[in-house]
Amino acid sequence: MGAVDFSGRPFHFLGIGGIGMSALAYVLAKRHLPVSGSDLRRTHITDRLESVGAKIFQEQVPENLEYFQSLQVNPAVALPTGSPGSGLTLEQIAESASNGVNGNGRYQTHCLPQVVCSTAINEGNLEYQGAIAKNCPIYHRSDILAAMIAESRGIGVAGTHGKTTTSSLIGYVLKEAGLDPTIVVGGEVDAWQGNAYLGSGEYLVAEVDESDGSLTKHHPEIGIVTNIELDHPDHYSTLAEVVEIFHSFESHCQTLIGCLDCGVVRQHLSPSITYSLENRPEADYQARQIKRQAHGNEVEVWERGVCLGTMTVTLPGDHNISNALAAVAVGRLLGLDFPVIAQAIANFNGAKRRFECKGYCNGITFIDDYAHHPSELLATLAAARQKVTHGKYERVVAIFQPHRYSRTHTFMAEFATAFKDADLVVLTDIYSAGEQNPHNVRGEDLAKAVGQCHGHVVYQPQLTELREFLPKILRSGDLALFLGAGNLNQQIAPVLAACA
């Protein structure tokens, strides 16, 4: 396969609209490299990629792989003005295509592209088969990210939960401090209008994923581990297998920062810098005197026994105080003054689908959140309960779509007790994410399990039924949380409209 080539050879992404794939494609296009990709659905994400010069196909066929080669034969058919690669004129594109040169943003259009896939692409995909037949170099998306990290001063954020928010916080702190990092995250952030940002500085902040084992490919200068749990039983059989992946990641980091509030991190890793909310005296960074308020949390931050000052974390929940502490630890390691860090954290509004407010109607507040693991549900609903406690709302309504048969089956008992901070629980059928269902588990099974631990559970299997049901039961003062990693959030707008 060889090393990833950033000198001008084209990149072609199979499933370019995915949240992880599109972030990489965006950075490459902004670097004036030729980028194309296919996706079966046009979205605002693919529109954003087109705006920076990527060529998007809506069919996945082998002919897509020949797109940049066609420029050499007939540059006039290339692309609309300004594409591919913002900052290049159509004449420069044509010249590069004709000469087959590279460097300084020019293209090796005579070459077949480097093909990038995610785990979601299977061997039956026609475009993938075409890439094999044409002998294109084929990379997993993690290979591209690993190569980007290797050529930068990489900061890799790992962990079962909290990766997107923590990496976004770190990126935002460094950006506000003038370090202008490149940022690649698994969620969209208003501060840089998407899931990626190309900076001019030497740092690259990235979310690095353990879900498919690719975490071991990354060698960042600074690594962060927020927590470790079994979350992907489709890939791992035991927690021990997950721990082994994090062991490997630890060995690849020059400096590892870890959260001591996670027992697995304490027991199995040896981070050189640590943080904690639980007053662990051995932690380098501690949050003390936490004042939980409706508008956010005020926290004293201590660094190795010295109080640095107070910071405000507007993101709800104790888990986000922990995420903010990780950002403090990184900022201080890089020599930033605490007031600069605290100001940036106070101004950070979060990533989309992380307790994201989608609207208000007749006293009802609609929240979209990606929580799909029992621990994430506990943390998100605890944050919602804090808002009720402080008088901002009257009732927490949890609307949850289980994600994957394997996860639902493996964590049935944990899911059953995860909704204790909700006043009402509404469950749908399971979003399969393309999985088979060998255990024949159903959403109704989960509803029964939750019902044994919670007195107010409703099962609405179909999203069409849910759309009609929710306007009947939601009332003024409700904090309605749409929870899950599937397509449940697509129902928020029609439900909101129906409540008007």
C-alpha positions in Angstrom: 0.0 0.0 0.0 2.8 2.4 0.8 2.7 5.8 2.6 -0.1 8.3 2.1 0.9 10.8 -0.5 0.2 14.4 0.3 2.3 15.8 -2.6 -0.6 16.2 -5.1 -1.9 12.7 -5.9 -5.8 12.8 -5.8 -7.9 11.4 -3.0 -11.2 9.7 -3.6 -13.5 9.0 -0.6 -16.1 6.2 -0.7 -18.9 7.6 1.5 -17.5 11.1 1.6 -20.5 12.5 3.5 -19.8 10.5 6.7 -18.9 12.6 9.7 -15.4 11.2 10.0 -14.7 10.9 6.3 -15.9 14.4 5.4 -13.6 16.0 8.0 -10.6 14.5 6.4 -11.8 15.4 2.9 -12.4 19.0 4.0 -8.8 19.4 5.4 -7.3 17.9 2.3 -9.4 20.1 -0.1 -8.4 23.2 1.9 -4.8 22.2 1.5 -5.4 22.5 -2.3 -5.2 18.8 -2.9 -7.5 17.2 -5.5 -10.4 15.5 -3.6 -13.4 13.7 -4.9 -15.8 11.3 -3.3 -19.1 9.5 -3.6 -22.2 9.5 -1.4 -25.7 8.3 -2.1 -27.2 11.3 -0.3 -26.7 15.0 -0.8 -26.4 16.9 2.5 -25.2 20.2 3.9 -21.9 18.3 4.6 -21.4 17.4 0.9 -22.4 20.9 -0.1 -19.7 22.3 2.2 -17.1 20.0 0.6 -18.2 21.2 -2.8 -17.7 24.8 -1.7 -14.0 24.1 -1.0 -13.4 22.3 -4.2 -14.2 18.6 -3.7 -16.0 16.8 -6.6 -19.0 14.9 -5.3 -20.6 11.9 -7.1 -24.0 10.6 -6.0 -23.5 7.2 -7.5 -20.9 4.7 -6.3 -19.5 3.3 -9.6 -15.9 2.5 -10.7 -16.0 5.3 -13.4 -15.7 7.9 -10.6 -12.1 6.8 -10.0 -11.2 8.1 -13.4 -12.4 11.7 -12.9 -9.0 13.4 -12.3 -7.4 11.4 -15.1 -9.9 12.9 -17.5 -8.6 16.4 -16.7 -5.3 15.5 -18.3 -7.1 14.6 -21.5 -9.5 17.5 -21.5 -9.0 20.1 -18.8 -11.9 22.1 -20.1 -14.3 19.5 -18.5 -12.7 19.9 -15.1 -14.9 21.7 -12.6 -16.8 24.9 -11.9 -14.7 28.0 -11.3 -12.7 27.8 -8.1 -12.7 24.0 -7.9 -11.1 21.7 -7.0 -9.2 23.3 -4.2 -10.1 26.8 -3.1 -7.7 29.4 -4.2 -6.8 27.9 -7.5 -8.0 29.3 -10.8 -9.4 27.2 -13.6 -6.3 28.0 -15.6 -4.0 26.7 -12.9 -6.0 23.6 -12.7 -5.8 23.1 -16.4 -2.0 23.7 -16.4 -1.5 21.2 -13.6 -3.7 18.7 -15.4 -1.8 19.1 -18.6 1.7 18.9 -17.1 1.0 16.2 -14.5 3.1 18.2 -12.0 2.8 18.3 -8.2 3.7 20.5 -5.3 2.5 24.0 -4.4 -1.1 22.9 -4.7 -0.7 21.5 -8.2 -2.1 18.1 -9.2 -0.8 14.6 -10.2 -4.0 14.1 -12.3 -2.4 11.5 -14.4 -2.5 9.2 -11.4 -5.4 7.1 -10.2 -6.6 8.4 -6.8 -5.7 7.2 -3.4 -9.0 5.6 -2.3 -10.2 6.2 1.3 -12.8 3.9 2.9 -14.4 3.6 6.3 -15.4 0.5 8.1 -18.9 1.0 6.7 -17.8 0.2 3.2 -18.0 -3.6 2.4 -16.4 -5.7 -0.3 -19.6 -5.8 -2.3 -19.4 -2.1 -3.1 -18.9 -1.6 -6.8 -16.7 1.4 -6.4 -14.5 -0.5 -4.0 -14.3 -3.4 -6.4 -13.3 -1.0 -9.1 -10.5 0.4 -6.9 -9.1 -3.1 -6.4 -9.4 -3.9 -10.1 -7.6 -0.6 -11.1 -4.9 -1.3 -8.4 -5.6 2.0 -6.6 -3.9 2.5 -3.2 -6.7 1.8 -0.7 -6.6 3.3 2.8 -8.9 3.2 5.8 -9.8 6.7 7.0 -7.7 6.1 10.1 -4.6 5.8 7.9 -5.2 9.3 6.5 -5.7 10.7 10.0 -2.7 8.9 11.3 -0.6 10.4 8.5 -1.9 13.8 9.3 -1.1 13.4 13.0 2.4 12.2 12.1 3.3 15.2 10.0 2.1 17.6 12.8 2.4 18.1 16.5 -0.5 15.8 17.1 -3.0 15.9 20.0 -5.2 12.8 19.9 -8.3 12.6 22.1 -9.3 9.0 22.9 -11.9 7.5 25.2 -15.2 5.7 25.1 -17.2 8.8 25.9 -16.5 12.5 25.5 -14.1 12.5 22.6 -16.0 14.9 20.4 -16.6 17.5 23.1 -13.1 17.2 24.6 -11.3 17.5 21.2 -13.5 20.4 20.2 -12.8 22.2 23.5 -9.1 21.7 23.1 -9.2 22.9 19.5 -11.2 25.9 20.5 -8.9 26.8 23.4 -5.8 26.6 21.1 -7.5 28.5 18.4 -8.6 31.3 20.8 -5.1 31.4 22.2 -3.7 32.2 18.8 -2.0 28.8 18.1 -4.4 28.3 15.1 -4.4 24.4 15.1 -5.9 22.2 12.5 -8.9 20.4 14.0 -10.6 17.1 13.0 -13.5 16.0 15.1 -16.5 13.7 15.0 -19.2 16.4 15.3 -20.0 19.8 13.8 -19.0 22.9 15.7 -20.4 26.3 15.0 -17.1 28.0 16.0 -15.6 26.7 12.7 -18.8 25.9 10.8 -18.3 22.2 10.6 -16.4 19.1 11.7 -12.9 20.3 10.6 -10.8 23.4 10.4 -7.5 23.9 8.6 -5.2 26.1 10.7 -1.8 27.6 9.9 -0.2 26.4 13.2 1.9 23.4 14.0 -0.7 21.5 16.1 -3.4 19.2 14.9 -6.2 18.3 17.3 -8.0 15.1 16.4 -10.6 12.8 17.8 -9.1 9.2 17.6 -11.5 6.3 17.7 -11.3 2.9 19.4 -14.5 1.5 17.9 -12.8 -0.6 15.2 -9.3 -1.1 16.6 -7.7 1.7 14.5 -6.7 3.6 17.6 -3.4 1.7 17.6 -2.3 3.5 14.3 -2.0 6.9 15.9 1.3 8.3 17.4 0.4 11.8 18.8 2.7 14.0 20.7 -0.1 14.4 23.3 -2.7 11.7 24.0 -5.8 12.1 26.1 -7.9 9.3 27.5 -11.2 10.4 29.0 -12.5 7.0 30.1 -12.5 3.3 29.0 -15.6 1.1 28.7 -16.9 -1.6 26.4 -19.1 0.2 23.9 -18.7 -1.7 20.7 -19.6 -5.4 21.3 -19.8 -5.8 17.5 -16.0 -5.5 17.5 -14.8 -6.4 21.0 -15.9 -9.5 23.0 -14.5 -8.2 26.4 -13.4 -5.1 28.2 -9.9 -6.6 28.3 -9.7 -6.4 24.5 -10.6 -2.7 24.7 -8.0 -2.1 27.4 -5.3 -3.7 25.2 -6.1 -1.2 22.4 -5.7 1.7 24.9 -2.4 0.2 26.2 -1.1 0.3 22.6 -2.2 3.9 22.2 -0.5 4.8 25.5 2.8 3.4 24.3 2.5 5.6 21.1 2.0 8.9 22.9 4.9 11.1 24.0 2.7 12.4 26.8 -0.5 10.8 28.1 -3.2 12.7 29.9 -5.8 10.6 31.7 -8.9 11.0 33.8 -8.5 9.3 37.2 -12.2 9.3 37.8 -12.4 6.2 35.5 -11.5 3.1 37.4 -10.2 1.3 34.3 -7.9 4.2 33.5 -6.6 4.2 37.1 -6.1 0.4 37.1 -4.6 -0.2 33.6 -2.9 3.0 32.4 -0.1 5.2 33.7 -0.8 8.7 32.4 1.9 11.2 33.2 -0.6 14.0 33.7 -4.0 13.3 35.4 -7.2 15.1 36.2 -10.2 14.5 38.5 -13.5 15.8 39.7 -13.5 13.4 42.7 -11.0 15.2 44.9 -8.3 12.5 44.2 -5.2 14.0 45.8 -2.9 12.4 43.3 -4.5 14.1 40.4 -2.5 17.0 38.8 -5.6 18.9 37.9 -8.7 19.0 40.1 -12.1 20.7 40.0 -13.2 21.9 43.5 -16.0 24.0 44.9 -18.4 23.2 42.0 -21.4 25.5 41.9 -24.0 24.0 39.7 -26.4 26.6 38.3 -29.0 26.7 35.5 -26.8 28.8 33.2 -23.7 26.6 33.8 -21.2 25.4 36.4 -18.6 27.5 38.2 -15.5 25.6 39.2 -12.3 26.2 41.0 -9.4 24.7 39.1 -6.3 23.4 41.1 -3.0 22.6 39.5 -0.7 20.4 41.6 -2.0 21.9 44.9 -2.2 25.5 43.6 -5.5 27.2 42.8 -5.3 28.6 39.3 -8.6 30.4 39.5 -12.3 29.9 38.6 -13.7 28.9 35.3 -17.3 28.7 34.0 -18.4 25.7 32.0 -21.6 26.5 30.2 -21.9 23.0 28.8 -24.3 21.1 31.1 -23.4 18.2 33.4 -20.4 17.1 35.5 -19.1 15.1 32.5 -18.5 18.3 30.7 -16.6 19.8 33.7 -14.3 16.7 33.3 -13.9 17.4 29.6 -13.0 21.0 30.3 -10.4 19.9 32.8 -8.8 17.8 30.1 -8.6 21.0 28.0 -7.0 22.9 30.9 -4.4 20.1 31.2 -3.5 20.3 27.5 -3.4 24.1 27.5 -1.2 24.3 30.5 1.2 21.7 29.1 1.5 23.9 26.0 2.3 26.9 28.2 -1.0 28.8 28.0 -2.0 31.1 30.9 -5.0 29.9 32.8 -7.1 33.1 32.2 -6.8 32.5 28.5 -7.9 28.9 28.8 -10.8 29.8 31.2 -12.1 32.5 28.9 -12.1 30.2 25.9 -13.9 27.4 27.8 -16.5 29.9 29.1 -17.2 31.0 25.5 -17.4 27.5 24.0 -21.0 26.6 23.0 -20.4 22.9 22.3 -20.7 20.6 19.3 -23.9 19.7 17.5 -25.9 16.7 18.8 -24.3 17.2 22.2 -27.1 18.6 24.3 -27.9 20.8 21.4 -31.0 22.9 21.7 -33.1 22.6 18.5 -35.9 24.9 19.4 -38.7 26.0 21.7 -42.5 25.8 21.4 -45.3 26.5 23.9 -42.9 26.2 26.8 -41.3 22.9 25.6 -37.6 22.8 24.9 -36.3 20.3 22.3 -32.8 18.9 22.8 -30.8 16.6 20.4 -28.1 14.5 22.0 -25.9 11.7 20.6 -26.0 9.6 23.8 -26.4 5.9 22.9 -24.5 4.0 25.6 -25.9 3.5 29.2 -23.1 5.6 30.7 -23.8 8.4 28.2 -27.5 8.3 29.0 -26.8 8.5 32.7 -24.6 11.6 32.3 -26.9 13.4 29.8 -30.0 12.8 31.9 -28.2 13.8 35.1 -27.3 17.1 33.4 -31.0 17.5 32.4 -32.1 16.8 36.0 -29.8 19.6 37.2 -31.7 22.0 35.1 -35.0 20.9 36.5 -33.5 21.1 40.1 -32.6 24.7 39.5 -36.1 25.6 38.4 -35.6 26.1 34.8 -37.8 23.2 33.7 -40.5 21.0 35.3 -40.1 17.6 33.7 -37.4 15.6 31.8 -38.8 13.6 28.9 -36.3 11.1 27.5 -37.1 9.9 24.0 -34.6 7.2 23.1 -33.8 5.2 20.0 -31.6 2.2 20.8 -28.6 2.0 18.4 -27.4 -1.5 17.1 -28.7 -4.9 18.1 -25.4 -5.9 19.5 -25.2 -3.0 21.9 -28.8 -3.3 23.0 -28.4 -7.1 23.7 -25.1 -6.7 25.5 -26.1 -3.8 27.8 -29.8 -4.7 28.4 -29.4 -4.6 32.2 -27.4 -1.3 32.1 -29.9 0.3 29.8 -32.7 -0.7 32.2 -31.3 1.5 35.0 -30.0 4.3 32.8 -33.2 6.5 32.8 -33.5 7.2 36.6 -33.3 11.0 36.0 -36.1 11.0 33.5 -39.7 11.7 34.5 -41.0 10.0 31.4 -39.3 7.5 29.0 -40.4 7.0 25.4 -38.6 4.2 23.5 -38.6 3.3 19.8 -37.5 0.2 18.0 -33.8 -0.4 17.5 -31.8 1.4 14.8 -29.8 -1.5 13.2 -26.9 0.5 11.6 -26.8 -2.3 9.1 -26.3 -5.1 11.7 -27.7 -8.6 11.6 -29.8 -9.5 14.7 -28.7 -13.0 15.7 -30.2 -12.7 19.2 -33.6 -11.5 17.8 -33.6 -8.6 20.3 -36.3 -6.0 19.8 -37.0 -2.5 21.1 -40.0 -4.0 22.9 -37.6 -6.1 25.0 -35.7 -3.0 26.1 -39.0 -1.2 26.9 -40.0 -4.1 29.2 -36.6 -4.1 30.9 -36.7 -0.3 31.5 -40.3 -0.6 32.7 -39.2 -2.9 35.5 -37.0 -0.1 36.9 -39.0 2.9 35.9 -42.7 3.7 36.5 -43.4 5.7 33.4 -42.3 4.0 30.1 -44.0 4.2 26.7 -43.0 2.1 23.7 -43.6 3.6 20.3 -41.8 1.4 17.8 -42.3 3.3 14.6 -41.0 6.9 14.1 -44.2 7.8 12.2 -46.2 6.8 15.3 -43.8 8.7 17.5 -44.4 11.9 15.5 -48.1 11.7 16.2 -47.7 10.6 19.9 -45.3 13.2 21.2 -47.4 16.3 20.6 -50.1 14.7 22.6 -48.0 14.1 25.8 -45.5 16.9 25.8 -46.5 20.0 27.9 -45.2 23.4 28.9 -42.1 23.1 31.2 -40.9 19.9 29.5 -37.2 19.4 28.6 -37.6 16.9 25.8 -34.4 15.0 25.0 -34.1 13.1 21.7 -31.4 10.6 22.5 -29.4 8.2 20.2 -26.9 7.8 17.4 -29.5 6.8 14.7 -32.0 8.9 12.8 -34.3 9.8 15.7 -33.2 13.4 15.5 -34.9 13.8 12.1 -38.2 13.7 14.0 -37.5 16.8 16.1 -38.5 19.4 13.5 -41.8 17.8 12.6 -42.7 17.2 16.3 -41.7 20.8 17.1 -43.9 22.0 14.3 -46.8 19.9 15.4 -46.6 21.3 19.0 -47.0 24.8 17.7 
